[in-house]
Amino acid sequence: MTETGIAIIGAGAAGHSAATTLRQEGYQGSITVVHADHQGPYNRTLVNKAVLQGLLTPEQIALPTLDGLGINVVADRAVALDADRRAVRLDQGGGLTYGAVIIATGAKPRQTVVHTEGLRGRVFTIHTTEDATRIRDRLSTGTPEQISVTILGAGFIGAETASYLTDIGVNVDLVSRDITPLTGAVGQDIGQSITELHHKHVRTHFGREIIKVSGNSHTVTVLLDDQTTLTSEIVIVAHGTVPSTDWIGNPTGGGIVVDDRLRAETIEHGYAAGAVAVHRSLAGVGYRIDHWDAAAAQGAHAARAFLHDHYDAPDPGPYVPTTGFALQLYRTSIAAFGALLPHSRQESTDLEPAGSHTTAFFSDDGRMHAIAGINAGRTLHSMRSNLNRP
Ligand SMILES: Cc1cc2nc3c(=O)[nH]c(=O)nc-3n(C[C@H](O)[C@H](O)[C@H](O)COP(=O)(O)OP(=O)(O)OC[C@H]3O[C@@H](n4cnc5c(N)ncnc54)[C@H](O)[C@@H]3O)c2cc1C
C-alpha cells in the first residue's frame, strides 16, 4: 500500500475504537481522525440518559482524548470522498489523502416531519448533545407536571425517552405505527411485555398513523388517523435512523455494504464500521446494527482487518455480532445480545409471571444468533458465549 496512512471519518463508538485499536495493535503509521462533533467526540448513548435529564453536562460525556496516541484529530465535516484519488474533501476547504479509509460516520435521525414551518423550537429529534440541551431548555420553562411532550416513534430512543420524561413528571403521549413496537429488535413476546409497560405508564397511541403535525409558537398539534388530536408543548420525533452517507454522494441514505471483514464492497481501500455499515446475513439479507457496543466492536474489527490486509497481521476472521445493548424502561431492564435479523425465528420463550425474568432465543440455520430478556441480565450473560456456535 502507498504509505500515506489511514484516515478514519467519524469519531463516535466505531471511529474512536478503530483509532485506539490501531495503536494498541502496534500500528505506527499516521492516523487522521475527522469528526463533525462541535464539542468533540462523545458517548451518544448518554444524550438522552444523562444530558436530557441534566445528570451530566455535554462535556462530562466526552470520549477519552486521542491526543496522547499521536493521532491527528481534525474537527471538520467530510463533504466528499474521491476513492480513485484516495482523497477526502473537508467542509472548511481543506482535505486529506489516505492509504486506506475507515468510514465510521454513524447514522442520523430519519426526517419524517418535514413541514416544520411555524414549529421552530417545538419539534425536535434527539440525537446530539445540542438536541438534548435544546429540549431541556424547553422543558425548564415550566414545572414538569405542566409540560406535555408527544413522542413520535416507540423504538429504542422513543421508548427510553418516554420513560425518562415520565420519571421526572412530564406528561407523555407516545405514538407508534406498530401495535407492538420493538418486536423487530427483541421478538414478539418481549415486545408485548414492553408494550404493556408503556400502556401502564404513558398515554399510548399504538397502531396509529400520523396525518398532520401543525402548531404555533406555543403548542404543537399532532392529528392521528383515528382523528385524535394531541396538543403538547413539544414533539420529539424518534422514527429511527438512516446511515450518514450523504457526504459520499448517497443522499438517499443507503449504508455502506461491507464484506465479513468489514471491507467496503464498492470503495477500494475502504472499510466501514458502526451504524453506517450494512452487513449481509447468511441468507443474503442486508442489515445494520445501531448499538454502541456493536459499533465499537466493528471499529476494532475493521482496524484489525486493515492491519491484516496491509501489514500481514493475523486475520481477525469474519465479524460476528455478539455484543449487546441494555435499556431501562420504567425501572424494568431489557437487554439483548447478538443481532436479530429480518428473517430471525424466535425459537423459544421462557415467560414467567410478571416481575420475574423473561428470556427469548432466536436462531437461523440451526444456530442461536440472538438472545433477549427482561430482568434477565445474568441469564443472558451466561448464554452469550453460545451465540453463533454451530
Ligand atoms: C439518544 C441516543 C441514545 C442511545 N442509547 C443507546 C444505548 O443505550 N445503547 C446502545 O447500544 N446504543 C444506543 N444508541 C445508539 C448508539 O449511540 C449508536 O449505535 C452508536 O453511537 C453508533 O456508533 P457509530 O460510531 O457508528 O456512530 P456515532 O457514535 O454516531 O459517531 C458518528 C461520528 O461520525 C461523525 N460524522 C458524521 N458525519 C460526518 C462527516 N460527514 N464528516 C465527519 N464526521 C462525521 C460524527 O461527528 C461522529 O463523530 C443511542 C443513540 C441515541 C441517539
The ligand as a Gaussian input file, in Angstrom:
#p B3LYP/6-31G(d) Opt

LIG

0 1
 C      -30.160000       9.328000      22.252000
 C      -29.495000       8.031000      21.913000
 C      -29.358000       7.048000      22.886000
 C      -28.766000       5.838000      22.580000
 N      -28.645000       4.880000      23.547000
 C      -28.064000       3.709000      23.256000
 C      -27.901000       2.706000      24.256000
 O      -28.325000       2.875000      25.394000
 N      -27.262000       1.560000      23.931000
 C      -26.792000       1.349000      22.677000
 O      -26.208000       0.280000      22.430000
 N      -26.914000       2.274000      21.700000
 C      -27.540000       3.444000      21.954000
 N      -27.678000       4.388000      20.981000
 C      -27.146000       4.099000      19.646000
 C      -25.627000       4.347000      19.628000
 O      -25.335000       5.617000      20.140000
 C      -25.124000       4.214000      18.194000
 O      -25.436000       2.928000      17.714000
 C      -23.620000       4.400000      18.109000
 O      -23.255000       5.689000      18.544000
 C      -23.158000       4.167000      16.675000
 O      -21.771000       4.373000      16.644000
 P      -21.084000       4.969000      15.333000
 O      -19.652000       5.098000      15.653000
 O      -21.498000       4.178000      14.163000
 O      -21.756000       6.418000      15.162000
 P      -21.679000       7.670000      16.151000
 O      -21.313000       7.240000      17.528000
 O      -22.933000       8.403000      15.951000
 O      -20.465000       8.522000      15.578000
 C      -20.517000       9.082000      14.286000
 C      -19.326000      10.010000      14.149000
 O      -19.242000      10.412000      12.799000
 C      -19.092000      11.816000      12.744000
 N      -19.600000      12.261000      11.448000
 C      -20.815000      12.069000      10.898000
 N      -20.842000      12.586000       9.652000
 C      -19.613000      13.104000       9.436000
 C      -18.994000      13.748000       8.341000
 N      -19.646000      13.970000       7.192000
 N      -17.708000      14.156000       8.464000
 C      -17.012000      13.926000       9.606000
 N      -17.530000      13.275000      10.669000
 C      -18.804000      12.887000      10.581000
 C      -19.842000      12.322000      13.945000
 O      -19.412000      13.640000      14.247000
 C      -19.413000      11.275000      14.977000
 O      -18.130000      11.587000      15.473000
 C      -28.278000       5.602000      21.267000
 C      -28.414000       6.598000      20.282000
 C      -29.035000       7.798000      20.593000
 C      -29.179000       8.851000      19.521000

